[in-house]
Amino acid sequence: MDINFGCYRFLPDQLVLYKHDDIVELKRNQALLLKFFLSDPKSIHSKEAIMNAVWQDRVVSEQVVFQTISQLRALFGADAIKTF
């Protein structure tokens, strides 16, 4: 099922993002994080939930999580992803 927001269309099964009709290049973890956020966009997600959804059993630092969120903010704007 495609997810449409603004001028974007995300195909979560393929992890592909379009802006209008152009593909936006995403790294795998960026696409997985976007999929996670779009699966429940109104909820507040913990760092642990984000890490489990995107990095699963791999050990990564919190900095990697924040960096990936920053990369998505660079694409969609600073207000697209809120930190609480």
N, CA, C and O atoms as a CHARMM CRD file, in Angstrom:
* protein
*
  336
    1    1 MET  N      0.83700  -1.16800   0.00000 PROA 1      0.00000
    2    1 MET  CA     0.00000   0.00000   0.00000 PROA 1      0.00000
    3    1 MET  C      0.89300   1.24700   0.00000 PROA 1      0.00000
    4    1 MET  O      1.74900   1.39900   0.87100 PROA 1      0.00000
    5    2 ASP  N      0.69700   2.11400  -0.95400 PROA 2      0.00000
    6    2 ASP  CA     1.45200   3.35600  -1.03000 PROA 2      0.00000
    7    2 ASP  C      1.01500   4.30600   0.08000 PROA 2      0.00000
    8    2 ASP  O     -0.15300   4.32300   0.47000 PROA 2      0.00000
    9    3 ILE  N      1.95700   5.09300   0.58200 PROA 3      0.00000
   10    3 ILE  CA     1.66900   6.11900   1.57500 PROA 3      0.00000
   11    3 ILE  C      1.99200   7.45500   0.93200 PROA 3      0.00000
   12    3 ILE  O      3.13200   7.70200   0.53700 PROA 3      0.00000
   13    4 ASN  N      0.99800   8.30800   0.82900 PROA 4      0.00000
   14    4 ASN  CA     1.17300   9.62000   0.21900 PROA 4      0.00000
   15    4 ASN  C      1.17000  10.69200   1.29900 PROA 4      0.00000
   16    4 ASN  O      0.32200  10.69200   2.19200 PROA 4      0.00000
   17    5 PHE  N      2.13400  11.60900   1.20200 PROA 5      0.00000
   18    5 PHE  CA     2.18100  12.74800   2.11500 PROA 5      0.00000
   19    5 PHE  C      2.88600  13.88900   1.38600 PROA 5      0.00000
   20    5 PHE  O      3.97600  13.72200   0.83700 PROA 5      0.00000
   21    6 GLY  N      2.24100  15.04000   1.39500 PROA 6      0.00000
   22    6 GLY  CA     2.77300  16.18400   0.65900 PROA 6      0.00000
   23    6 GLY  C      2.98100  15.81700  -0.80100 PROA 6      0.00000
   24    6 GLY  O      2.08600  15.27000  -1.44600 PROA 6      0.00000
   25    7 CYS  N      4.15200  16.11500  -1.31300 PROA 7      0.00000
   26    7 CYS  CA     4.47500  15.77100  -2.70900 PROA 7      0.00000
   27    7 CYS  C      5.21100  14.44400  -2.79300 PROA 7      0.00000
   28    7 CYS  O      5.81400  14.13300  -3.82100 PROA 7      0.00000
   29    8 TYR  N      5.16600  13.65200  -1.71500 PROA 8      0.00000
   30    8 TYR  CA     5.90000  12.38600  -1.65400 PROA 8      0.00000
   31    8 TYR  C      4.95100  11.19100  -1.71700 PROA 8      0.00000
   32    8 TYR  O      3.78400  11.25900  -1.33100 PROA 8      0.00000
   33    9 ARG  N      5.50900  10.10100  -2.22100 PROA 9      0.00000
   34    9 ARG  CA     4.81700   8.80200  -2.22000 PROA 9      0.00000
   35    9 ARG  C      5.84500   7.76600  -1.80700 PROA 9      0.00000
   36    9 ARG  O      6.90400   7.64500  -2.42200 PROA 9      0.00000
   37   10 PHE  N      5.52100   7.01300  -0.75000 PROA 10     0.00000
   38   10 PHE  CA     6.43300   6.00200  -0.22100 PROA 10     0.00000
   39   10 PHE  C      5.83400   4.63200  -0.42700 PROA 10     0.00000
   40   10 PHE  O      4.66600   4.40600  -0.10900 PROA 10     0.00000
   41   11 LEU  N      6.62000   3.72000  -0.95500 PROA 11     0.00000
   42   11 LEU  CA     6.21800   2.33000  -1.13700 PROA 11     0.00000
   43   11 LEU  C      6.92400   1.51300  -0.06100 PROA 11     0.00000
   44   11 LEU  O      8.07900   1.12800  -0.24400 PROA 11     0.00000
   45   12 PRO  N      6.25600   1.24300   1.05500 PROA 12     0.00000
   46   12 PRO  CA     6.93400   0.61800   2.19600 PROA 12     0.00000
   47   12 PRO  C      7.43000  -0.79700   1.92100 PROA 12     0.00000
   48   12 PRO  O      8.44500  -1.20700   2.48400 PROA 12     0.00000
   49   13 ASP  N      6.74600  -1.54600   1.07800 PROA 13     0.00000
   50   13 ASP  CA     7.20000  -2.90900   0.79800 PROA 13     0.00000
   51   13 ASP  C      8.50100  -2.93000   0.00800 PROA 13     0.00000
   52   13 ASP  O      9.31900  -3.83500   0.17200 PROA 13     0.00000
   53   14 GLN  N      8.69000  -1.92900  -0.85000 PROA 14     0.00000
   54   14 GLN  CA     9.90800  -1.85100  -1.64800 PROA 14     0.00000
   55   14 GLN  C     10.93900  -0.88200  -1.05600 PROA 14     0.00000
   56   14 GLN  O     12.07700  -0.82100  -1.52100 PROA 14     0.00000
   57   15 LEU  N     10.53400  -0.12800  -0.03000 PROA 15     0.00000
   58   15 LEU  CA    11.38600   0.88500   0.59400 PROA 15     0.00000
   59   15 LEU  C     11.83500   1.92600  -0.43600 PROA 15     0.00000
   60   15 LEU  O     13.00500   2.30500  -0.48700 PROA 15     0.00000
   61   16 VAL  N     10.88100   2.37900  -1.25400 PROA 16     0.00000
   62   16 VAL  CA    11.16800   3.34900  -2.31000 PROA 16     0.00000
   63   16 VAL  C     10.34800   4.60800  -2.04800 PROA 16     0.00000
   64   16 VAL  O      9.15500   4.54500  -1.75200 PROA 16     0.00000
   65   17 LEU  N     11.02000   5.75500  -2.16400 PROA 17     0.00000
   66   17 LEU  CA    10.38200   7.05300  -1.96900 PROA 17     0.00000
   67   17 LEU  C     10.40600   7.82200  -3.28000 PROA 17     0.00000
   68   17 LEU  O     11.42900   7.88200  -3.96200 PROA 17     0.00000
   69   18 TYR  N      9.26600   8.40800  -3.62200 PROA 18     0.00000
   70   18 TYR  CA     9.15600   9.27000  -4.79500 PROA 18     0.00000
   71   18 TYR  C      8.81600  10.67400  -4.34900 PROA 18     0.00000
   72   18 TYR  O      8.03200  10.87300  -3.42100 PROA 18     0.00000
   73   19 LYS  N      9.40900  11.63900  -5.01400 PROA 19     0.00000
   74   19 LYS  CA     8.98100  13.03400  -4.89700 PROA 19     0.00000
   75   19 LYS  C      8.43600  13.37900  -6.26900 PROA 19     0.00000
   76   19 LYS  O      9.17400  13.41300  -7.25300 PROA 19     0.00000
   77   20 HSD  N      7.14400  13.63300  -6.32500 PROA 20     0.00000
   78   20 HSD  CA     6.42000  13.72700  -7.59600 PROA 20     0.00000
   79   20 HSD  C      6.63100  12.39200  -8.31100 PROA 20     0.00000
   80   20 HSD  O      6.18200  11.36600  -7.79800 PROA 20     0.00000
   81   21 ASP  N      7.28000  12.35700  -9.44900 PROA 21     0.00000
   82   21 ASP  CA     7.51800  11.08900 -10.15400 PROA 21     0.00000
   83   21 ASP  C      8.98200  10.66100 -10.11700 PROA 21     0.00000
   84   21 ASP  O      9.36500   9.69300 -10.77400 PROA 21     0.00000
   85   22 ASP  N      9.80000  11.37800  -9.35200 PROA 22     0.00000
   86   22 ASP  CA    11.23200  11.09100  -9.29200 PROA 22     0.00000
   87   22 ASP  C     11.56200  10.29800  -8.03600 PROA 22     0.00000
   88   22 ASP  O     11.06300  10.58900  -6.94900 PROA 22     0.00000
   89   23 ILE  N     12.40600   9.29800  -8.20600 PROA 23     0.00000
   90   23 ILE  CA    12.84400   8.49900  -7.06100 PROA 23     0.00000
   91   23 ILE  C     13.81700   9.32200  -6.22400 PROA 23     0.00000
   92   23 ILE  O     14.73300   9.95600  -6.74800 PROA 23     0.00000
   93   24 VAL  N     13.59600   9.29700  -4.91900 PROA 24     0.00000
   94   24 VAL  CA    14.50800   9.93000  -3.96300 PROA 24     0.00000
   95   24 VAL  C     15.38400   8.81500  -3.40500 PROA 24     0.00000
   96   24 VAL  O     14.88500   7.84600  -2.83300 PROA 24     0.00000
   97   25 GLU  N     16.68500   8.96400  -3.57600 PROA 25     0.00000
   98   25 GLU  CA    17.61400   7.94000  -3.09400 PROA 25     0.00000
   99   25 GLU  C     17.65900   7.94200  -1.57200 PROA 25     0.00000
  100   25 GLU  O     17.95600   8.96100  -0.94900 PROA 25     0.00000
  101   26 LEU  N     17.36500   6.80400  -0.99100 PROA 26     0.00000
  102   26 LEU  CA    17.44800   6.63100   0.45500 PROA 26     0.00000
  103   26 LEU  C     18.36500   5.46300   0.75900 PROA 26     0.00000
  104   26 LEU  O     18.36300   4.45100   0.05800 PROA 26     0.00000
  105   27 LYS  N     19.15000   5.61900   1.81600 PROA 27     0.00000
  106   27 LYS  CA    19.90200   4.47800   2.32900 PROA 27     0.00000
  107   27 LYS  C     18.90300   3.54300   2.99700 PROA 27     0.00000
  108   27 LYS  O     17.81400   3.96500   3.38500 PROA 27     0.00000
  109   28 ARG  N     19.27100   2.29400   3.12900 PROA 28     0.00000
  110   28 ARG  CA    18.35000   1.29200   3.67600 PROA 28     0.00000
  111   28 ARG  C     17.82500   1.69700   5.06100 PROA 28     0.00000
  112   28 ARG  O     16.62500   1.60300   5.31700 PROA 28     0.00000
  113   29 ASN  N     18.70500   2.13900   5.94100 PROA 29     0.00000
  114   29 ASN  CA    18.25600   2.50300   7.28900 PROA 29     0.00000
  115   29 ASN  C     17.36200   3.72300   7.27600 PROA 29     0.00000
  116   29 ASN  O     16.44400   3.81300   8.09100 PROA 29     0.00000
  117   30 GLN  N     17.59600   4.66100   6.38200 PROA 30     0.00000
  118   30 GLN  CA    16.71200   5.81300   6.24300 PROA 30     0.00000
  119   30 GLN  C     15.32400   5.35400   5.81400 PROA 30     0.00000
  120   30 GLN  O     14.31600   5.82000   6.34600 PROA 30     0.00000
  121   31 ALA  N     15.27600   4.44200   4.85200 PROA 31     0.00000
  122   31 ALA  CA    13.98500   3.93500   4.36700 PROA 31     0.00000
  123   31 ALA  C     13.26300   3.14300   5.45000 PROA 31     0.00000
  124   31 ALA  O     12.04500   3.25700   5.59000 PROA 31     0.00000
  125   32 LEU  N     13.99100   2.34800   6.21100 PROA 32     0.00000
  126   32 LEU  CA    13.37100   1.58500   7.30000 PROA 32     0.00000
  127   32 LEU  C     12.84300   2.51300   8.39200 PROA 32     0.00000
  128   32 LEU  O     11.77200   2.27800   8.95100 PROA 32     0.00000
  129   33 LEU  N     13.59400   3.55400   8.68600 PROA 33     0.00000
  130   33 LEU  CA    13.14300   4.51900   9.69000 PROA 33     0.00000
  131   33 LEU  C     11.90200   5.26200   9.19600 PROA 33     0.00000
  132   33 LEU  O     10.95600   5.46700   9.95600 PROA 33     0.00000
  133   34 LEU  N     11.90600   5.66000   7.93600 PROA 34     0.00000
  134   34 LEU  CA    10.73400   6.31700   7.36500 PROA 34     0.00000
  135   34 LEU  C      9.52400   5.39400   7.41600 PROA 34     0.00000
  136   34 LEU  O      8.42600   5.82700   7.76500 PROA 34     0.00000
  137   35 LYS  N      9.71800   4.14400   7.07500 PROA 35     0.00000
  138   35 LYS  CA     8.62700   3.16100   7.13700 PROA 35     0.00000
  139   35 LYS  C      8.08700   3.05100   8.56300 PROA 35     0.00000
  140   35 LYS  O      6.87400   3.01300   8.77000 PROA 35     0.00000
  141   36 PHE  N      8.98100   3.00100   9.53300 PROA 36     0.00000
  142   36 PHE  CA     8.58100   2.90900  10.93300 PROA 36     0.00000
  143   36 PHE  C      7.76500   4.13300  11.34600 PROA 36     0.00000
  144   36 PHE  O      6.70000   3.99300  11.94600 PROA 36     0.00000
  145   37 PHE  N      8.26000   5.33100  11.02900 PROA 37     0.00000
  146   37 PHE  CA     7.53900   6.55000  11.39800 PROA 37     0.00000
  147   37 PHE  C      6.18500   6.62800  10.69900 PROA 37     0.00000
  148   37 PHE  O      5.19600   7.02300  11.31600 PROA 37     0.00000
  149   38 LEU  N      6.12600   6.26200   9.43900 PROA 38     0.00000
  150   38 LEU  CA     4.86700   6.36100   8.69600 PROA 38     0.00000
  151   38 LEU  C      3.85900   5.28600   9.08800 PROA 38     0.00000
  152   38 LEU  O      2.66700   5.42500   8.81300 PROA 38     0.00000
  153   39 SER  N      4.32300   4.22000   9.72500 PROA 39     0.00000
  154   39 SER  CA     3.40200   3.16300  10.15500 PROA 39     0.00000
  155   39 SER  C      2.49200   3.63900  11.28600 PROA 39     0.00000
  156   39 SER  O      1.39700   3.10700  11.46800 PROA 39     0.00000
  157   40 ASP  N      2.94100   4.63500  12.04100 PROA 40     0.00000
  158   40 ASP  CA     2.15200   5.18800  13.14500 PROA 40     0.00000
  159   40 ASP  C      2.59900   6.63500  13.36400 PROA 40     0.00000
  160   40 ASP  O      3.25900   6.93600  14.35900 PROA 40     0.00000
  161   41 PRO  N      2.24500   7.52700  12.44200 PROA 41     0.00000
  162   41 PRO  CA     2.81800   8.87700  12.43700 PROA 41     0.00000
  163   41 PRO  C      2.41300   9.77300  13.60400 PROA 41     0.00000
  164   41 PRO  O      3.08800  10.76900  13.86200 PROA 41     0.00000
  165   42 LYS  N      1.35800   9.46100  14.30000 PROA 42     0.00000
  166   42 LYS  CA     0.89500  10.33900  15.37900 PROA 42     0.00000
  167   42 LYS  C      1.43700   9.94200  16.74700 PROA 42     0.00000
  168   42 LYS  O      1.23600  10.65400  17.73100 PROA 42     0.00000
  169   43 SER  N      2.11800   8.81400  16.80600 PROA 43     0.00000
  170   43 SER  CA     2.63700   8.33400  18.08700 PROA 43     0.00000
  171   43 SER  C      4.01700   8.89500  18.37400 PROA 43     0.00000
  172   43 SER  O      4.74300   9.31800  17.47400 PROA 43     0.00000
  173   44 ILE  N      4.35600   8.88500  19.65500 PROA 44     0.00000
  174   44 ILE  CA     5.70400   9.20100  20.09400 PROA 44     0.00000
  175   44 ILE  C      6.42900   7.87000  20.24500 PROA 44     0.00000
  176   44 ILE  O      5.95200   6.96500  20.93000 PROA 44     0.00000
  177   45 HSD  N      7.57400   7.76400  19.60500 PROA 45     0.00000
  178   45 HSD  CA     8.31900   6.50300  19.58900 PROA 45     0.00000
  179   45 HSD  C      9.58100   6.62800  20.43800 PROA 45     0.00000
  180   45 HSD  O     10.29100   7.63000  20.35400 PROA 45     0.00000
  181   46 SER  N      9.85400   5.63100  21.24000 PROA 46     0.00000
  182   46 SER  CA    11.05500   5.62700  22.07200 PROA 46     0.00000
  183   46 SER  C     12.27700   5.28700  21.22100 PROA 46     0.00000
  184   46 SER  O     12.16200   4.71000  20.13900 PROA 46     0.00000
  185   47 LYS  N     13.44400   5.65700  21.73500 PROA 47     0.00000
  186   47 LYS  CA    14.69000   5.29200  21.05300 PROA 47     0.00000
  187   47 LYS  C     14.78800   3.77300  20.91200 PROA 47     0.00000
  188   47 LYS  O     15.22200   3.26400  19.87800 PROA 47     0.00000
  189   48 GLU  N     14.38600   3.06500  21.95000 PROA 48     0.00000
  190   48 GLU  CA    14.47000   1.60700  21.91500 PROA 48     0.00000
  191   48 GLU  C     13.58100   1.02700  20.81600 PROA 48     0.00000
  192   48 GLU  O     13.98700   0.10900  20.10500 PROA 48     0.00000
  193   49 ALA  N     12.37000   1.56400  20.67900 PROA 49     0.00000
  194   49 ALA  CA    11.46400   1.08200  19.62900 PROA 49     0.00000
  195   49 ALA  C     12.03500   1.37700  18.25200 PROA 49     0.00000
  196   49 ALA  O     11.95200   0.54800  17.34600 PROA 49     0.00000
  197   50 ILE  N     12.61200   2.55800  18.09700 PROA 50     0.00000
  198   50 ILE  CA    13.22900   2.91600  16.81100 PROA 50     0.00000
  199   50 ILE  C     14.39600   1.97900  16.51100 PROA 50     0.00000
  200   50 ILE  O     14.51700   1.46200  15.40100 PROA 50     0.00000
  201   51 MET  N     15.24400   1.76900  17.49800 PROA 51     0.00000
  202   51 MET  CA    16.40700   0.90100  17.29700 PROA 51     0.00000
  203   51 MET  C     15.97800  -0.52400  16.96800 PROA 51     0.00000
  204   51 MET  O     16.57700  -1.16500  16.10400 PROA 51     0.00000
  205   52 ASN  N     14.95900  -1.02100  17.63700 PROA 52     0.00000
  206   52 ASN  CA    14.47300  -2.37700  17.36000 PROA 52     0.00000
  207   52 ASN  C     13.86700  -2.48600  15.97200 PROA 52     0.00000
  208   52 ASN  O     14.05000  -3.49800  15.29600 PROA 52     0.00000
  209   53 ALA  N     13.15200  -1.46100  15.53900 PROA 53     0.00000
  210   53 ALA  CA    12.49400  -1.50700  14.23400 PROA 53     0.00000
  211   53 ALA  C     13.47700  -1.38700  13.08000 PROA 53     0.00000
  212   53 ALA  O     13.30300  -2.02100  12.04000 PROA 53     0.00000
  213   54 VAL  N     14.50500  -0.57600  13.26300 PROA 54     0.00000
  214   54 VAL  CA    15.42200  -0.29100  12.15700 PROA 54     0.00000
  215   54 VAL  C     16.68000  -1.14300  12.22400 PROA 54     0.00000
  216   54 VAL  O     17.07400  -1.74000  11.22200 PROA 54     0.00000
  217   55 TRP  N     17.30900  -1.20600  13.37600 PROA 55     0.00000
  218   55 TRP  CA    18.58900  -1.88900  13.47900 PROA 55     0.00000
  219   55 TRP  C     18.45600  -3.28300  14.08200 PROA 55     0.00000
  220   55 TRP  O     19.43300  -4.03200  14.10100 PROA 55     0.00000
  221   56 GLN  N     17.30800  -3.64100  14.56100 PROA 56     0.00000
  222   56 GLN  CA    16.97700  -4.95000  15.10500 PROA 56     0.00000
  223   56 GLN  C     18.01600  -5.42000  16.10000 PROA 56     0.00000
  224   56 GLN  O     18.17600  -4.77800  17.13800 PROA 56     0.00000
  225   57 ASP  N     18.71800  -6.48400  15.84800 PROA 57     0.00000
  226   57 ASP  CA    19.63400  -7.06400  16.83400 PROA 57     0.00000
  227   57 ASP  C     21.04800  -6.50600  16.76100 PROA 57     0.00000
  228   57 ASP  O     21.92500  -6.92800  17.51600 PROA 57     0.00000
  229   58 ARG  N     21.27200  -5.56400  15.86200 PROA 58     0.00000
  230   58 ARG  CA    22.60300  -4.96900  15.75300 PROA 58     0.00000
  231   58 ARG  C     22.79000  -3.90600  16.81800 PROA 58     0.00000
  232   58 ARG  O     21.85900  -3.17200  17.14800 PROA 58     0.00000
  233   59 VAL  N     23.98700  -3.82900  17.34900 PROA 59     0.00000
  234   59 VAL  CA    24.30700  -2.83800  18.36200 PROA 59     0.00000
  235   59 VAL  C     24.76400  -1.56700  17.65300 PROA 59     0.00000
  236   59 VAL  O     25.74900  -1.57200  16.91400 PROA 59     0.00000
  237   60 VAL  N     24.03300  -0.48100  17.89100 PROA 60     0.00000
  238   60 VAL  CA    24.40700   0.82100  17.33500 PROA 60     0.00000
  239   60 VAL  C     24.29700   1.85900  18.43800 PROA 60     0.00000
  240   60 VAL  O     23.58100   1.66700  19.42100 PROA 60     0.00000
  241   61 SER  N     25.00000   2.93900  18.26500 PROA 61     0.00000
  242   61 SER  CA    24.95100   4.00700  19.25800 PROA 61     0.00000
  243   61 SER  C     23.71600   4.87400  19.02400 PROA 61     0.00000
  244   61 SER  O     23.12000   4.86100  17.94700 PROA 61     0.00000
  245   62 GLU  N     23.35100   5.61600  20.04800 PROA 62     0.00000
  246   62 GLU  CA    22.24400   6.55900  19.91500 PROA 62     0.00000
  247   62 GLU  C     22.55900   7.59000  18.85000 PROA 62     0.00000
  248   62 GLU  O     21.65700   8.09300  18.18100 PROA 62     0.00000
  249   63 GLN  N     23.83900   7.90700  18.69000 PROA 63     0.00000
  250   63 GLN  CA    24.24300   8.88900  17.68600 PROA 63     0.00000
  251   63 GLN  C     23.83200   8.44400  16.28700 PROA 63     0.00000
  252   63 GLN  O     23.44300   9.27600  15.46800 PROA 63     0.00000
  253   64 VAL  N     23.90900   7.16700  16.00400 PROA 64     0.00000
  254   64 VAL  CA    23.49900   6.65000  14.69200 PROA 64     0.00000
  255   64 VAL  C     22.00500   6.88900  14.48300 PROA 64     0.00000
  256   64 VAL  O     21.58000   7.25400  13.38600 PROA 64     0.00000
  257   65 VAL  N     21.22100   6.68700  15.51800 PROA 65     0.00000
  258   65 VAL  CA    19.77900   6.93100  15.43900 PROA 65     0.00000
  259   65 VAL  C     19.52400   8.40800  15.14900 PROA 65     0.00000
  260   65 VAL  O     18.76900   8.74600  14.23700 PROA 65     0.00000
  261   66 PHE  N     20.15600   9.28200  15.93000 PROA 66     0.00000
  262   66 PHE  CA    19.95300  10.72500  15.75100 PROA 66     0.00000
  263   66 PHE  C     20.44400  11.20100  14.38600 PROA 66     0.00000
  264   66 PHE  O     19.83500  12.08200  13.77900 PROA 66     0.00000
  265   67 GLN  N     21.53000  10.62900  13.90600 PROA 67     0.00000
  266   67 GLN  CA    22.05800  11.00000  12.59500 PROA 67     0.00000
  267   67 GLN  C     21.07500  10.61200  11.49100 PROA 67     0.00000
  268   67 GLN  O     20.85000  11.38700  10.56100 PROA 67     0.00000
  269   68 THR  N     20.49700   9.43400  11.58700 PROA 68     0.00000
  270   68 THR  CA    19.53800   8.98600  10.57400 PROA 68     0.00000
  271   68 THR  C     18.28000   9.85300  10.60500 PROA 68     0.00000
  272   68 THR  O     17.73200  10.18700   9.55500 PROA 68     0.00000
  273   69 ILE  N     17.82600  10.21400  11.79000 PROA 69     0.00000
  274   69 ILE  CA    16.68600  11.13000  11.90200 PROA 69     0.00000
  275   69 ILE  C     17.04100  12.47400  11.26700 PROA 69     0.00000
  276   69 ILE  O     16.22200  13.05600  10.55400 PROA 69     0.00000
  277   70 SER  N     18.24500  12.96800  11.51600 PROA 70     0.00000
  278   70 SER  CA    18.68000  14.23500  10.92500 PROA 70     0.00000
  279   70 SER  C     18.70800  14.17000   9.40400 PROA 70     0.00000
  280   70 SER  O     18.37500  15.14800   8.73400 PROA 70     0.00000
  281   71 GLN  N     19.09700  13.04200   8.86300 PROA 71     0.00000
  282   71 GLN  CA    19.11700  12.88000   7.41300 PROA 71     0.00000
  283   71 GLN  C     17.70600  12.95300   6.83600 PROA 71     0.00000
  284   71 GLN  O     17.49600  13.53500   5.77200 PROA 71     0.00000
  285   72 LEU  N     16.74000  12.36300   7.53800 PROA 72     0.00000
  286   72 LEU  CA    15.35100  12.46000   7.07700 PROA 72     0.00000
  287   72 LEU  C     14.83700  13.88700   7.21700 PROA 72     0.00000
  288   72 LEU  O     14.11000  14.37400   6.35000 PROA 72     0.00000
  289   73 ARG  N     15.20600  14.55300   8.29300 PROA 73     0.00000
  290   73 ARG  CA    14.80300  15.95900   8.44900 PROA 73     0.00000
  291   73 ARG  C     15.36200  16.81800   7.31300 PROA 73     0.00000
  292   73 ARG  O     14.70000  17.74900   6.85300 PROA 73     0.00000
  293   74 ALA  N     16.56700  16.51100   6.86600 PROA 74     0.00000
  294   74 ALA  CA    17.16700  17.26500   5.76400 PROA 74     0.00000
  295   74 ALA  C     16.33600  17.10100   4.48800 PROA 74     0.00000
  296   74 ALA  O     16.25100  18.02100   3.67400 PROA 74     0.00000
  297   75 LEU  N     15.73100  15.93200   4.32100 PROA 75     0.00000
  298   75 LEU  CA    14.87900  15.69100   3.15000 PROA 75     0.00000
  299   75 LEU  C     13.52500  16.36700   3.26400 PROA 75     0.00000
  300   75 LEU  O     13.05700  16.99100   2.31200 PROA 75     0.00000
  301   76 PHE  N     12.89500  16.24700   4.42000 PROA 76     0.00000
  302   76 PHE  CA    11.49700  16.64700   4.57500 PROA 76     0.00000
  303   76 PHE  C     11.29400  17.97500   5.30600 PROA 76     0.00000
  304   76 PHE  O     10.17400  18.48100   5.37200 PROA 76     0.00000
  305   77 GLY  N     12.35700  18.53300   5.84700 PROA 77     0.00000
  306   77 GLY  CA    12.24000  19.76800   6.60700 PROA 77     0.00000
  307   77 GLY  C     12.35500  19.50000   8.10000 PROA 77     0.00000
  308   77 GLY  O     12.01600  18.41900   8.58100 PROA 77     0.00000
  309   78 ALA  N     12.83300  20.49100   8.81400 PROA 78     0.00000
  310   78 ALA  CA    13.10000  20.33900  10.24200 PROA 78     0.00000
  311   78 ALA  C     11.85000  20.01300  11.05000 PROA 78     0.00000
  312   78 ALA  O     11.94600  19.35600  12.08700 PROA 78     0.00000
  313   79 ASP  N     10.68600  20.45500  10.60100 PROA 79     0.00000
  314   79 ASP  CA     9.45600  20.23200  11.35300 PROA 79     0.00000
  315   79 ASP  C      8.80000  18.88300  11.05600 PROA 79     0.00000
  316   79 ASP  O      7.79700  18.53600  11.68000 PROA 79     0.00000
  317   80 ALA  N      9.34600  18.13100  10.12600 PROA 80     0.00000
  318   80 ALA  CA     8.71400  16.87300   9.71900 PROA 80     0.00000
  319   80 ALA  C      8.78900  15.80500  10.81800 PROA 80     0.00000
  320   80 ALA  O      7.88700  14.97800  10.95000 PROA 80     0.00000
  321   81 ILE  N      9.85400  15.83000  11.58900 PROA 81     0.00000
  322   81 ILE  CA    10.05200  14.83700  12.65700 PROA 81     0.00000
  323   81 ILE  C     10.33000  15.60700  13.93500 PROA 81     0.00000
  324   81 ILE  O     11.30100  16.36000  14.01700 PROA 81     0.00000
  325   82 LYS  N      9.48600  15.42000  14.91800 PROA 82     0.00000
  326   82 LYS  CA     9.61400  16.12700  16.19800 PROA 82     0.00000
  327   82 LYS  C     10.33000  15.23500  17.20600 PROA 82     0.00000
  328   82 LYS  O     10.15900  14.01600  17.20100 PROA 82     0.00000
  329   83 THR  N     11.12100  15.84400  18.05800 PROA 83     0.00000
  330   83 THR  CA    11.78100  15.13700  19.15600 PROA 83     0.00000
  331   83 THR  C     11.16000  15.60100  20.45900 PROA 83     0.00000
  332   83 THR  O     11.01600  16.80000  20.69800 PROA 83     0.00000
  333   84 PHE  N     10.79100  14.64100  21.30400 PROA 84     0.00000
  334   84 PHE  CA    10.20800  14.94000  22.61200 PROA 84     0.00000
  335   84 PHE  C     11.09300  14.41000  23.70700 PROA 84     0.00000
  336   84 PHE  O     10.77500  14.56300  24.88600 PROA 84     0.00000
